Amino acid sequence: MDLQLSDDQRALRSGMRDLLGAVFDREALRAAVERGGAVDRGLWRELGAAGLFALRLPEEAGGVGLGLPEAVLLFEEAGRALLPGPLVATHLAAGAVEGAAEGEAVVTVAEGGGRPVAHLAEADAVLVRPGVRAGPGASAGSGGLTGLGVLTGEALAASVAEAGPVRSLDPLTPLHRAEGLAGAVTGLVGAATGLSGAAMELARAAAGLARGSEAYPGAFRDHGALLTAAEQLGSATRTTEMAGQHARAREQFGAPIGSFQAVKHLCADMLARTEPARSALYAAALTADPVEIAAAKLLADEAAVRNARDCLQIHGGMGFTWEADVHLHLKRAWLRASRWLTAAEAEEILAAALGPSSGPVLPLYSGSAASG
């Protein structure tokens, strides 16, 4: 298996990095922190126009026609830049909308009042609209999935309206609690008829998501976990770079702190976590195998969380300040580690794949990423 990137893939990744450097630089990041992580619709339109959400849709449907390996590269750059918003959920929802045939239900990501109405897991709110077919322009992600706010069902609308804000660990990820959303979504899913396979899977995921469950069904869980792992890898790569830059620039006792053995070991450990996670992620993107995806998510979560902690250690007290970005990477890494596929769930998948005849199984990654 050749895991080397092609010239086209390198150009795609470079283009995404350039785009984010232009539309989401450090000033935009700080502005996002100050407004509490609310989605910037202008930025969302830029991402849609660039094809982030339509990347894996066929060209005849207005998409780009690429695959999971290319999506992983773009989401890696998004994680590197700490790009906020329900990126993975919207990317997956775009495919579900395109998969719905004429007259079938489609799935939308709903927002309201200029801010997400409910960040439950990763989507703002995943809702089902029976009997409505979105046009190619909407499904392609060129803005169609960024502002769809069509709610059907009075119970669902009331549940979302009653959603109350709760404290979020990550200032770039607003959280809202909607107590009645689980029953409303479940009822709406049950009432919907003619769902396509993709739309039904995402609708069922919405019901589980509203109950607080991470048990997403089938390919949605796998692809969601893979793309989230890509974001984690991007964050791990960035914190490794930040640690190295600070270690070279910061001086103590007349010498750069990077010349001290303890700091060298921290930086080396960060790189030693990042590169195996990268290999596992790229391999899983090629095979789309659920077991390999579980391994990639496990390694990427560990790299993102532990690298951010080590980067914070190298920065010292300044890493905790609002002027620094280190703590933002750590907080986001903690949240991503609990999304789509947790460490415990990934370990169960890997243990089951080894089979009962393989003898006792030692976890690849013991404990939750949040405590790592």
Beta strands, then each sheet from edge to edge (+ up, - down):
strand 1: 106-109
strand 2: 111-112
strand 3: 115-116
strand 4: 126-129
strand 5: 164-166
strand 6: 175-177
strand 7: 251-252
strand 8: 255-256
sheet 1: 1+ 4-
sheet 2: 2+ 3-
sheet 3: 5+ 6-
sheet 4: 7+ 8-
end
